[in-house]
Each structure stands twice: as structure tokens, then as C-alpha cells.
Amino acid sequence: MSNIAEKQHSEFARAEPFRVAVIGSGNWGTTVAKIIAENTNERPEEFVRDVNMWVYEETIDGRKLTDIINEEHENVKYLPGVKLPKNLHATPDLLAVASPADILVFNVPHQFLSRILTQLKGKIKPTARAISCLKGLNVEKNSCQLLSTQIENELNIHCGVLSGANLAPEIARECWSETTVAYVKPKDYRGKYDDVTPFTIKHLFHRPAYFHVQVIEDIAGASLGGALKNVIALAVGFVDGLNWGDNAKGAIIRLGLREMIHFGHTYFPGAKSYTLTCESAGAADLITSCAGGRNFKVGREIAATGKPAEQVEAELLNGQSAQGIITAAEVYEFLSSKGDLDSYPLLITVYLILIGKRSAECIPEYFNKTEDVKHWED
């Protein structure tokens, strides 16, 4: 290590290094855990080397998935062919993973978050900090809540958000990519020597060779970009499945980005247009998801085959979720409670297609509702 690097590392040395835990082990959860374990191994003065990852136990060819991960250092179910660091340890015991952690990284399908938080309530360090890698919203009656806010409210800990143009298989194989982490100064901030700072976040997630991290403060913008882009990706999949070409896909992406920004300004006033247009958590994530993400693939198959969404999801995703299906229903429920369906024709049309009340062929007619021609003033 060079003298400069040694000085930089010593600057962030801690008397008690942060212990990091990852909650979730799908393909993205395992990929993020891989990144974290690589970084903790290189920064033992800042982080405890060993990283524990909570795994929902499954049996693969007669063996427990946790045993396979720990013995062969590979998640053969959700991230096959990718070797994992030896300091990454899988366990099916949620409390054993989370209770001693100083930094909790949540990475589970968002429909399971409430159940997990219920189990963790009162069982984690009160000084812990969290990062949510989930992409979705928490809708109850006529309220719409960010998942990071749900984590904060349920566990009474500070929570940031990681979101970006991040297709897990590419990053796991160390193809260059970037992401956005939104993290603001906690209200009970304990000082740079005792608390998680933007530098801590950078050191935990940034891999110079293949995973670039930009740390910002717009939690609402980063969260909404990650949630709503999945619904737009379904729509782009629909038009691709109908063989309408790239022009149609570009039109859907444009309208989708417009509705994402409008939703943020209307219901989360702190969300910045800049985040949704210029950060990885915004336009970049939207474009990537509309080019080859799981929601795009599900949408394409629905339009091409006419099969119901749940069947396509089960056939294509190997037990994982197309989060856009759930988010579309949640957004419809929320906007319906607000009497605001007409302001979001694309988001609403996607939901109606998913439940069989509209066909994908009807998408162009909804563009007529978005922009009216106006007369010039004389």
C-alpha cells in the first residue's frame, strides 16, 4: 500500500470498526453483499471483515442453500457462476444477522419488508444505521411512504437509499457500472469519528474497478426513481412484445420520465428533478431497466403471449419478483384514493393491462390525454 493510501485509511480508522449485515440474498442482495465483503476485507480499520448475510433457507438438490453458500462460496440459486468472498457468511437466522450490526443493508422484495421489520423491532442496536436497496413504495389507505421511511419509523433508526442502473448479473461479474446512494445527516448524528458519514458510505459500496458510487442527499428522488421505473419498464416491455420498434420504446420512456417527475413534485416535494434526470438513480436506471431488466422481460412476454402477469413472472424469474407488478397496483391504489388517476395515464394504463382490463395495443390512445395543443395568443 502506498504512503498516500495508508494515510487515507488511517484517517478513517475506528476504535470499534462497523459491523455490517445484509438482509436478503436474491441476485441483487448477493451482489451487494459481495461488494460489501470485498470492501470490508480491504478496510479492517473501518469495518469488521466478516459480513453476515441473511438467507431465506431453501433446499437445493438435497442441500441447504446456506451450506452451499458457506462451503462453495456461490449462491447457486440466485447468482450462479459468481464466486463470493470467503468473509461473506450466509445464515438463516435473521436476528443473529441483524442484532449485532452497526450498519444494516436491506435488500429483499419490498412485499416482505413489513414482516421482516416486525421481527427486528426492538432487537437491533438503537445506534444502528441502515441503507435500503429496495425498489418500491409502501401504500396504506390514502398514504404513500418511501420504504426508507418505513424502515426508520418501524425500527427507529436512520436510513438511506441505494438505487441506480444496476442489473445484478452484470455487476456481479464486475462489468463497470455506477449507482447512487442518498444519505442525509442523521438528526442524532454522533460526529465523524463515531457515526456513519458519506465517506463511510463510499468506502462500503464503491469498487474503483467496476462499481462507482455517487453520494447525494435526495432520498425521495432516488427512492421514487427506483420504484416507478419498474412500472415504466413493464410498459416498454409491452411495446417490445408487440414489435412496435425503438421509436415506440423511446416515447414510452419519455412519458414515463415525465410522470415520475410529476409524481415526485406532487407527493414528495423534496424530490429533485435533477436526481431523476441526471443521477444513476433516475434516468440511467430507467433506461437500463427498459433495455433488459426483469420487468421489461416480463412485460414483453405478457404482450407477446397474452399470458397473465403472475404466470409469466413465475416462468421467467426463478422465484424472484418483478417489482413493477406490485408497484403498479400500489400506485393505482394511491392515486385512486387521491382522485388523481388522470394525471398519470401511462402508470395507470400499465396497471389496467396487468389486470386484464386493457390490452397493450391501447397504449397509443392514452398519449392523446397527456398533451393538449394550445392556441397562440393574438
Secondary structure, 3 states (H helix, E strand, C coil): CCHHHHHHHHHCCCCCCECEEEECCCHHHHHHHHHHHHHHHHCCCCECCCEEEECCCCEECCEEHHHHHHHHCCECCCECCCCCCCCEEEECCHHHHHCCCCEEEECCCHHHHHHHHHHHCCCCCCCCEEEECCCCEEEECCEEEEHHHHHHHHHCCEEEEEECCCCHHHHHCCCCEEEEEECCCCCCCCCCCCCCCHHHHHHHHCECCCEEEEEECCHHHHHHHHHHHHHHHHHHHHHHHCCCCHHHHHHHHHHHHHHHHHHHHHHCCCCCHHHHHHCHHHHHHHHHHHHHCHHHHHHHHHHHHCCCHHHHHHHHCCCCCCHHHHHHHHHHHHHHHHCCHHHCHHHHHHHHHHCCCCCHHHHHHHHCCCCCCCCCCC
